Amino acid sequence: MGNGDIRVRGIAARAGGWSARHRWAAVGIWVLFVVLAMGLGSAAGRVDVNESDQLKGETHTAAKIIEDSGIKEPASESVLIQAKDGNVTSTDAEFHSAVTAVVQAVGATGKVTAVTSPYDTKTISKDGRSALVQFDMRGDSETAGDRVAPVLDAVKGVQKEHAGLRIEEIGGASMQKTFDDAFGDDFQKAELSAVPVALGILLIAFGALVAALLPVALAVTAIVATMGLMGIVSHLQPMSDTANSVMLLVGLAVGVDYCLFYLRREREEREAGRDAQTALRIAAATSGRAIVVSGVTVCVAMAGMLFTGLAEFEAMGLASLMVVAVAMVGSVTVLPALLSLLGERVEKGRIPFLHREKRGTGGRRDNRAPGQEGSRFWGAVLRVVLVRPGLSLVVAAGVLLAIASPALGMKTQQLTLDKEFGDSLPIVGTYNRVNDAFPGGSEPAEVVVKAHDINAADVRSALADFRTRAISSGASRGPVDIKVHAAQNVAFVYVPLVGGSDQDKAEKSLELLRDTVRPATLGKVDGVQAPITGQVAGSHDFNDQLVGSVAPVFAFVVVFAFLLMLLSFRSLTIAITSIVLNLLSVAAAYGILVAVFQHGWGASLVGAEGVGAIVTWLPLFLFVILFGLSMDYHVFVVSRIREARLRGRDTKDAIRHGVVTTAGVVTSAAVIMVAVFAIFGTLSMQSMKQMGVGLAAAVLIDATIIRGVLLPAVMALLGERNWYLPKWLNRLPDLTHDESPEAVLPPARQDERAGV
């Protein structure tokens, strides 16, 4: 059989072969798909997650009552007027003058309503040094942040006229504006940095501009297409800005990775003396198959988020699943078409002094024997690991378990504004000062009371009793404000919680309201609903629901990943070791997160001092994302080991060959992922910082200790048992035939190519 006659089988191989033969059609179909997806998505518009759908439990019930009643709660704002020293109090003329000036200034903007003086509402601190002017923003509360700027400017103007006092605004609209500005700036910084960083690393990896641009181009087009698909799908499953950001992160990571795997294998085969057509076919049958197996596994892992019952997680899971699927399809279709079109031109724009080895040398630098090709560093590491696999396993596993050990004391919570942004934003200082003077005043609990007749005597009596007992029980220091909407038979009770920004103490106050005060008051009136919501309640309910979803998500991801590995490699041993190694990688990432962000070890290096907790959603999110992404490297390396084993190499030689020959591409892919994720570790928001550090640490561990030490050590110890499949499992579908024996023949020797 001639060099150009090698035939391969399987979905990836057939897709790659068809695309290479019909290259213009493949490229045209891909471009049409991206354009149509984006166009249809833009036309459909994106439906975002409603607040009432975010959570179950009391928070959901409260949001549903408000939504059904048609009441549009305004965004409430407060202006803190506070003496900078102890010489001025609320009874002084200067203080009175400042209060009057604030009331007039904010009212004059025309953007607010229901402006109240602290002298009327009694919102004056016990020491008399602080007072709150309160008002509501006109219009929709969800867009109030877009309209609050003139009010903020008016307050700043009053501050300039009263230098002896501190005059600052805080509330739903101003916090929303601050959050949106910081969130937008952070992600704009990350998005603008990620692509150049990835491109720069690819330039070093390939040494040629065109070859480096291909993975970035595929990742970007996959992201663009998925953004369009998100608009269409959002009418069935609402999306969100967070889901969009996660999709960008995952899409760039896997899109670049998949192209990198494919392109490096094609170049390797051509450097080994294959003609272009054969090199493409082999890349399709080997790396293409690994991409499909990895992509399906990642999609299954992302699908685990759909079992949380949390709308935000469901949106993130579906968006991530779609971008991985699109990137996977693009990698095995349009990429081979582009490689076929470009031919040798893929080497255009070569960078001097990089990758100076010439083609036609069997892919070997110097005179290394077969199986010694690839990375010198990992070759040296493997020599030690394969000689002492037991010792290597004990040392590497011991190190990872030690790194993971802090995770046993993990504490999760929704981060309050001061913990989310630290001292990086002025409003954080305002938030802390308001909570010190009026504990819980900046983010009170909200009791949504629904009755058949809100003005009935027993209901009004219960409301008054609730207000009194909320303070006498110690859950609040007041003032407790009640707003009645008679037409809708709904009342809102605002209760500042003792504990303020201390989440643990505030949650105890919340539990006191829910379990003691409410049953003794509103709970005694027939037909009255009184769910308690608010920031603290939302955090508490979110945590409870997330904890309840851990077991089903964990089981789904692990079981389906195990089955996919079993079917793809037809080895019970490979499937089990894959799961165990991935879990160890995730556990180590958890340990690093807890050590840095909860215990503060090295926190100053990433600007995370004083956080003291892991953001509630992150552990489950990281588990799903990391379990999926870890499969990229694992499937790629194990596929290469299995391929070498099919060629007739013994297990140790196959391990050496598989790890060393994939070292370059896996290292390049890992460096890109770590660099992109590390960008998120530099952002101002602690939740994004934690996500970036966790992802970067896990990928680094996975690509070094797991891939270079633990995997070869375990496989070397198991020997031929790596390929064990019980007879009773032989009836399982065989998904291993994406490569034929001909497709994995060793490169033709130089003497054969020379006609000797």
N, C-alpha and C positions, 0 to 999 in steps of 0.2 A: 504494500500500500504506500503510495507516495505521500510526501509531506503535506501536500494540499488536500489529500483525500480523507483525512481523519474525520470520523463522524462522531457526533456526540448526541446524547439524548437528554430529555428533561425539559421542564417548563422554561427555566432560565436559558438553557442552551438553544431551544427552539426559538424563543423570543429574540435572543441575540443574533442567531443565524438569519432569521427573517429580516430583522432590522438592518443587518449588514448588507443583505442582498437588495433590500428596498430602502436604501438609506434616505433618499429625499422624501419618500412617503412617510417614513418613521418620524423624521424631523418635522415634516408638515403636520402630521397628526398631533404631535406633542405641542407644537406652537398653537394649533387650533384649539386643543384642549385647554391650554393655559388662558388663551384669550377668551374663550367661551365661559370658562369657569369664573374668571374675573368679571366679565360683562354681566353674566346672569346674576352673580352674587351682588354686584353693585345695583342692578335693577331691582332685585328682591329686597335689598336692605337687610341690615342685621338686627335681629330681635335679641335684646339683652335680658339677662336674668332679672326677674322682679324681686323686690325685697321680700314679698310674701312667700316666694318660692325658695328662698335661700336656706331656710331651716325648717325643721319640724318642731313639735312641742309648743311651748307657750309663746315663744317668739313668733312662730308661724301663725298661731291663733290670733295674736294681737294684730299682726300685719293684715291678716285676712279680714278682721272686724273693721279696721280702718279703711281697707280697700273697698269692702262691700258697702260701707256707709257713705262712701263718696267724699269723705272729709279729706281735705288736702292740708295736712299739717304744715305750717310754715316753718322755715328754718329760723330757729331762735338764736339771737345774738346777745352778748353781754359786754358791757364796757367796764373794766375794772378801774376804779379810781382809788389810789392807794398812796398814803403818805410814805415818803422815802425815809423819814426818820420818825421818832416818837413825839415830835413837837406839834404836829398837825393832826387833828382828828375831824370826824364828820360834823362836829358842832362848830367848827371854825368857819369864818367868813370865806377864806380862800377855798376851802373844801366845797362849801355851798356854791360858790361862784363857778368852780370847775364842773360840778354836777349840772348846773343850769346851762353852762356852755355846751356840754356834751349832748344834753337833751335837745337843745336848739339846733346844734350842728347836724346831728344824724337825722332829725326830722326834716331839716331843710333840703336834704338830698332827694327827697321824694321816693326813695327806694325802700322805706321802712314804714311800719305801722305799729300801733299799740306800744308807743314809747312810754316807759314808766320810770318814775324817780325812785331811788332807794329810800327816800324819806316817806314815800307812800306805801311801798311794798315791804318795808322793814328789812331790805337786803343789805344790812350793815353788819359788819363783823363785830364780835363781842368786845374786841379791844378798841373799836371805833376808828381804826386806821384804814379800813377798806370798805368799799361800797360798790354795788353793781347797778348800773343803768341797764335796763333790759328792754328789748324790742324784738319784733319779728320782721323778717324780710318779706317784701311783697312778692307775689308770684309763686311759681312752682319751687318747692324746696329742693328738688333734685338738680335744678339749674341755678340755685341761689348763689353758688360760688362764682358764677360768671357775672353776677350783678353787684357783688359786694364791694368791689374796688373803690367806688366813690365814697362809700360809708367809711371804709378804712382810711381813706385820705382825709375825710372830715375829722375823724378821731385824732389823726396825726397832727392836724392843724391845731386842735385844742391843746394837745400835748406841748406844742411849741410855746403856747401862751401861758402855760402853767408848769414851769421848769421844776418847781419844788414838789410836784406830785408825779406819780407814775400813772399814766392814762393809756390803757391798752385794750384792744378788742379781741374777743374770742367767742366762738359759737359754731353752730353747724355750718354756716356759709363760709366763714373765714377759715375754719379748719379744712373744709372741703377744698377751698382754693389753694391753701397751703399744700395739702396732700396731692392735689392734681398737678400743681406746678412741680413739686418735688418728684412725684412719680413720673411725670412726663419728661422732665429733665434727665432723670436717672436713666430711663429706658432709651431716650434719644441718644444719650452718651454711650450706652451699651450697644445699641444697634449700629451707631456710626463707627464704633471701634471694632466690633466683632468681625465684620467682613474684611477690612484691611488687615487685621491680625491674622485671620485664617489665610488670606491670600499670601501674606508675607511668609508664613510657615510653609505653605505649599510651594512657593517659589524655591525655598531652600530644599524641600523634599525632592522636587522634580528637576530643579535646575533649568526650567524652561517656562516662559511666560504662558504660552498657549496651554500646555499641560496643566499648569497651575490654575488657569482660568476656568477650565472645564468643570471641576467639582463645585466651584463657587457659583458658576452659571446654573448648574443643575439644581443646587440647593436653593438659590434665589427664585428660580422659576417654579420650583415645587412649593415654596412658601407663598408666592403670589397666587398660584392656582388654589392652594388651600384656603387662603383668605377669601377668595370668591366662594368656594364650597361652604365655608363657615356661614356666609350670608344666607345661602340656600337652606342649609341644614338647621340654621337657628330658628326657622319657623316650626321645627319639630322639637328641637332641643336648644333652648336659648343659650347664647354665648355671652362672653364678657371680655373686658379689656385684659384681665388677668389671663384668661384662656388664650387670647391673641398673643400676649407676650411669651407665654410658655410655649406656644406653637412655634414662634420665631426661634426660640432657643433650641428646641428639640429638632426643628427642621434644619437649621444650619448644621447642627452636630451630626445628625444621621445622613443628611444629604451629602455633605463633604466626605464623611466616612465611607459610604457606599461607593462613591465614585473613586475614592482613593484606592479601595480594595481592588476594584475592577481594573482601573488604569495601571496600577503597579503590576498586576499579574500579566496584563497584555504586554507591557514594556519588558517585563522579565522574560517572557517567552520569545519576544523578538530579539532581545539581546542574546538569547540562547541559540539563535539561528533559525527559528521558525519563520516562515513567510507570514505576511500580514494577515491573510485570511485564516490560516491555521492558528496563529496567536490569538485572534479574536474568538475563534471557536473554543479554544482551551480555556480562555478567560471566562467565557460565558458558562462553560460546563463546571468550572471550579469556583472561581470567585462569584460568579453569577448565582450559583446554587447557594453558596454561603450567605449572600445578600438576601435571597428569598427566605431561607431558614431564619436568619437573624431578624429580618423585617417582620415576618409573621409572629415571631416570638415577642418582639417589641410591641407589636399591635395588641397581642393578647395581654401583655403586662399593662399597657395603657387602658385597655378595656376594664381592668380591675377597678378603676376609679368610678365606673358606672354603678358599682355596687355600694357606694357610700351613702346614697340617698341625699347627698349634698349637691345642690344645683351648681355651685361653683366648681366642685370637683368633677361633676359629670361633664361640664363644659370643657374643662382642661383635658380630661381624658379623651373625649371625642375629638377635640381639635388636634391633640398630639397624635392620636391614632390615624387621623386622616393625613397629616403631613408625612408621617412615616410611610404609609401606604403609597402615597403619591411619589415620594422620593425613591422608594423601592422599585416601583414600576418604571420610573424614569431611568433608573440606573441600569436596568436590564433591557431597555428598549432604545431610548434615544441616545444613550451614551455609546453603545456599539455602533449605531448609525453614524454618529459624529466622528468616532475613531476611524471608521471605514472611509468617511469623506476626507478626513484630514490626512490620513496616511502618515508619511514622514513629516508633514508640516506640523504635527503635534509637538515636534521638537523646536519649533520656531521660538525666537526670543530667548536663546540660551544665555544663562548667566555665567560669565567667565569664572573659571577655577572650580565650578561645581560639577560633579558627575562627569569626570573626564574619561571614564572607561568607555571603550568602543564596543560597538555591536560585533557579533560574530565571534565572541570569545567564550561562548558557553555560559555567559553570565557570571564568570568567575574573575575576581581580581586576584592577582598573583597565581600561585600554583596549588591552591588548596584543593583537597580531595573532595569528591562528591559528599554532600551532607555537611561540609564545613563552610559552604558558601553563606554569605549574609553578614550579619553583625559580628564583629570581633568581640565586642564587649559581652554580648549575650552568649557567644560561643564559650568565652572564658567562664561565665557564670554557670553555664550548663555542664561544663566539665566537672565542676565541683558538685553540683546538684546530682548528676547522674552517677557519680562515684559514691556519694554519701546521701542517697535519697531519704533514708530514715531520719538522719540528723537534720537535713535541710527541712524536712516536713515539720519536725518538732520545733526547730528554731523559728521558722517563718510563721507557723500557726501560733506559737507562743507570743510572738511580737504582735500579731494581729489581735489576739485575744486580750492582750494587755492594753492595746490601743482602744479596743471596744469596751473595756470594763467600766469606764465612766458612764456609759449609756444606761447602766443598771439603775442609776439615780436620776434619770431624765425627768425634768419638770417642764410641762408644756402649758402655755397660756396665750391668749390673744394679747398682743403687745399694745400697751397704752401709748399715747402720743409721745410722752417723754422717753419711753424705752425705744419706740420705733425710730425716732430721729435724734435722740440724745440732745446735745447742746448745739446741733448744727442749724436749728431754726429758731428765730426769736419767739415764735408763738409757743414753743415748748416751755420757755420761762414763764410766760403768761399763764399757761395751763397749770404749772406747778404753784404759782402764787395764788391763783383762784382756789385751787384745791386746799392749800394751806389755810386760807382765810375762810373758805366756805366748803368744808369737806364734801366731796361728791357733787358740788354745784355745777361743775363744767360738764359732767356727763351723768345726770340723775337717772334713776330708774323711772320707768313710765308704766303706770298701771292703766290699762285700757278697760274701762268699765262699760259693759253693755247690759241694758235692762229693758224690760217691756215699757217701763215709764221711768225715765231717769229722774223726773221731778217728784216721784212718789215719796211720801213721807219716810217710809222705811229705808228707801234707797239713800235719800239725802242724810238720814240719820247715820246709816252705815258708812257713808263717805266721811262724814265729820268724825265718826268714831275711828275710822282708819287713819285719818290725819293725826289724831291725838295719839293713838297707840303706836304709830310709826316712830314717833319721837320718844314716847315714854318707854318703849321696848329697847331703845338703844340702837335701833337700825338706822336712825337719821337724827340729825341735830336741827333739821328744818332749814329754811321755811318750806313747808309742803304746799305746793300750789295746785289748785283744782280748776280745770276749765271744762265747763259743761256745754255740750252741743245738744240743746233740747230737741231740735227738729229730727235729729238722728238717734235720740235716746242713748247717747254715748257721752262719757266723761273721761277726761284725761287727768290723772293724778301724777304730779312730778315730785319724786322723793329723792333728795340728795342723800347718797348712801355714806354712812360712816366708813371710813377707809379710803375714800377718795380715789387717788391713783394707785393705791396699794391694792392690787387685784385680789389677793387672798383675803384681806380684811373686808373688802367691798363685797366679795362673794358670800362671806358669812352674814353680812347685813342683808343681802338679797335673800338668802335662805331663811333668815328670820322673818322677813316680810312674807315670803311665800308660805312658809310652814306654820307660822304662829299668828302674825298680825292679820293676814287675809282671812284665814278660817274663822277667826274670832269676830270678824266684822262683816265684810262683804260676803263672806261664805255662808252667812246665816240667812241671807235674803234669797228666797226662791226666784229662779229665773235669771239671776245675775251672773254674768261671766266677767272675770277680772284677771286676765292673763297679764303677767308683768314682763315687760320688755325693756330695751335700752342697751347700752354698750356692754355693761357688766353681765346682764342677763343673756345677751347674744353670745358673748364669749363662753359663758357657762353652758348654755344649750348646745353650742357648736362643739365644745369639748366632749360633752356627754354623747352626742350623736356620732362623733368621730371615733370615740373609743368603742362604741357599739358596732361600728362598721369594720374595725380592724380584722377581726377573725374571718368574715366572709371574703374580704378583699385578699387577705393573705392566702387563704385556701385556694381561691380561684387562680391567682397568679402562679403560685407554686405548682399546683396540680397540672394546669395546662402547659406551663413551661416544661415540666417534667415529661408530659406526654409528647410534646413537640420534639424534644431532644431524643426521646426513645424512638419515635418514628423516623426521625431524620438520620440517626446514626445506628439504629437497630442494635443498641447496646444498653443493657440495664445499668451497667457500671458507669458509662459515660453520663447517662441521664442523672444518676444519683450524685455523682461527684460535681456535675455542673451546678446543681441546685445548692449543694453544701458550700461550694466555693463562692457562689454569688451571695449567699446569705452572710458568709463571713466578711465579704467585701462591704456589704451594706452595714453590718454591725460595727465595723471599724470606722465607717463614715459617721455613724451615730456617736461613737465615742469621741471623735474629734470635735464634733459639734458641741457636745455637752461640755467637754474640757475647755473649749474656747469661749463659748457664749454663755454658759451657765456658771462654770467655775472661774472663768476669767483668766485661764492659763494662756498667756500670749495674746490676750484680747486687745492690748494696746497696738499690736502690729496690724490689726485690721479695723481699728476704731470701734471696738465693741465693748467698751468698759461699762459695767453697771447694768447689763441687760438682765442677767440672772435667770433666764428661761429660754426655752426653744418655742418659737411661734407654733401655735397649735396644729396648723395644717401641714407643717413641714415633714414630720417623720413619715406619715403615710405617703405623702407626695414623693418623698425621696425614695422610699422603698419601691414604689411602682416604677418611677423613672429609672432608678439605678439598676433594678432587676432587669429592665428591658435593655438599657444601654450596655450593661456588662456582657450581655449575650453577643454583642457585636464582635468583640475581641475573642470571646470564648469560642464561638462558632467558627470564626475565621481560622483560629489557630488549630482547633481540633480537626477541622475539615482538612487542613494541610497535613496534619499528622496521619489522619486516616488515609489520605491520598498516598502518602509515602508508604504506608503499610500495605496498601493494595498493590504497590509496585514490587513488593517482595522484600522490603527492608524489615529487619527485626524491630521489635517495639522500641528499644532504646535509641536505635539509629533513626527511626521514624520520628520519635519525640525531638531528637536533636535537630533533624532536618526541618520539622514543622515549626518549631519555635524560632530557630535562627533565621530561616528564610522569610518568616513573616515579621521579624523584628523591626525592619525598617518601616514598613507600612503601618504596623500597629503603633510604633513609637510616634510616627508623624501624626496619625489620627489622634492619639492620646494627647500629644502636645497641643494640637488645635483645640480639642475639647477642654483641656485644662486651662488654656489661655482664654478661651471664650467665657467659660464659667467663672474664671478668676476676675474677669471684668465686672461681673455682677457682685463679686466680693468687695469691690471698691466703691459701690454705690452708697448713698447716704441712708437709705432705708434699711433698718436692721433685718427685716424679713427677707429682702433681696440679698443682703450680705450673707445671711445664714444659708440661703439657698445656693449662692455661688460658691461659698467655701465648702459646703457639704458635697456638692456635685464635683467640684474640682478635686477634693481630697479622695473621693471614692474612685474617680477615674484614674487618678495617679496610682493609687493602691492596686487597682485592678490591672493596670498595664505594666506594673513592675513586680510587686511581690506575688500577686496571684498568677499572672501570666508567665513570669520568668522563673519562679521558684516553686510555688505550691503545686501548680498544675503538672509540670514535668516530674516533680518529686512523687506525687501521688500516682501518676501513670507509670513511672518507673518501678515503683513498689508493686503495683498491681500486675505488671507484665501482660501476659496474654489474657488475663482476666478482664482487661479493659474492654475486650470485644465480646464479653459474655452476654448471651441472650438465652434465657430458659426455653426449652423446647415448646412449652405451652404458650409462649408468646410469638412463636413463628407465624401464627395466623394473622398477626398484625399487618396492616398495609405496609408495603416496602417503599419508602420514599428516598432510598439511598441511591437510586439509579440515574441521578442527573449527570454522572460522568461514566463513560465507558472505559474499559481498560486502555483502549487506544488513545483516549483523550488525555491520559495521565502518563504517557510514555515519557521516559527521561529525555532531555535534549539530545539531539543528534551530536555525536562526537565530532571533534574537529577533523579527525582523519577521514570520517565518513563524508563530511561535507566537502572535503578536499578531493574525494574520489579515490582514496587509498583503500 
